[in-house]
Amino acid sequence: MKDEINAPSSLGKRSVNSAYHANEKGYYGEFGGAFIPEMLYPNTEELRLNYIRIMEEPSFKQEFDQLLKDYVGRPTPLYFADRLSKKYGTKIYLKREDLCHTGAHKVNNTIGQILMAKKLGKNRIIAETGAGQHGVATATVCALMGIECVVYMGEIDIARQAPNVARMKMLGAEVRPALSGSRTLKDATNEAIRDWINNPVDTHYIIGSVVGPHPYPDMVARFQSVISEEIKWQLKEKEGHENPDYVVACVGGGSNAAGAYYHYLDDTNVGIIAVEAAGKGIDSGESAATSALGKVGIIHGSKTLLMQTQDGQITEPYSISAGLDYPGVGPMHAHLFRSGRGEFISITDDEAMTAGLEVSQLEGIIPAIETSHAFAIFDYKKFKKDDVVVINLSGRGDKDLQTYIDYFRL
């Protein structure tokens, strides 16, 4: 297995005729594209014209692969969850992205994008963050490369994710609060876009999810595709075949899910399950279940499914998880939902918190609250005894301990 572990990443190679990957214009079916003000056109066009060429350069691949191995700690394990499997009567494997440096999958993408920024001659980085994991991952790679870093974060998220704010500052990043709107992820993204418009020449915007204008959804998915690439050979080693019966991931914007699904998108023998945050209930008025509540609209430069009022005003999302309270979803996931390729399940705060505690006590792994939503599906979806179910354990729960403490009165 040594050769496979050290094999270079494919950086998201795909079939030209794929039905579920982005086409050359950045569309997944009817979703995607680049709906941007004229002032942003030079920024995105520079990236669009160069990102695939740069990713295919041998020197880029070599540096990306080396950093994933020696700095991030890849490959991450594919762990058979024995006690969880026995409880639910199926074979459950956990893809341990929580063991990545910084504690989540986000660093796969920030490593790729910081290298991309250097190739494009950028010397300043901006980012948005909700749960703080993408902000920490961005601050980390900026420290690694000695590049100025500004992270925008909603005022509410700054308060509920204080440990991650401290980590970003310790890594040398400036954390700027978003004080408008719901003061969460959507508003942090708005502020980052304004910054980018005002600093088009020297600044690269590292978007943390498969959202935003083309080429971001495709580029981020390619960097995260290392997840499913590893699952394939790891599952072959453990089960004798590359394909699970189901791949499960939580979806906010959807980068961890895009990475887990990537190499299985066109193989309809593999079931795709996306788990969204229902908040206090789909019909409660406090939810982030885009598949259930969203209509076609445009947010942050992309046509996708979006929670909005009858007259097109964006509805404020809610989730106990800071990483899932986004009013839209990446265009890949909108297409997976609308086409029927993906099965979408909405999980409430209470269900997610209970599932997170269960995983902690059955497997000795405290998951991020985002990921805990994915573990709550077993009350909704029944699997066969011999089904192989891979759950992408996208992040560790250290950042959420205070929320767990308050919820369970620990």
Protein Blocks (a to p, Z undefined) as FASTA:
>chain_A
ZZmmmpccekhpacfklckbccfkopahjbgcjdddfklmmmmmmmmmmmmmmmmpmklm
mmmmmmmmmmnopacdddddfklmmmnopacddddfklpghhiaklmmmmmmmmmmmmno
pabdcdddfkommmmmmmmmmmmnopacdddddfklmmmmmmmmmmmmmnopacdddfeh
jlpmklmmmmmmmmmmmmmmlpccddfbfedjdfklmmmmmmmmmmmmmmmmmmmmmnop
abdfbdcdddfkommmmmmmmmmmmmmkbccdddddekjojklopacbfklmpccddeeh
iacdddddfkopacddddfblklmcfbdcfklmmmmmnomaccddddfklmmmmmmmmmm
mnopacdfklmmmmmmmmmpccdfklccddddfbcfklmmmmmmmmnoZZ
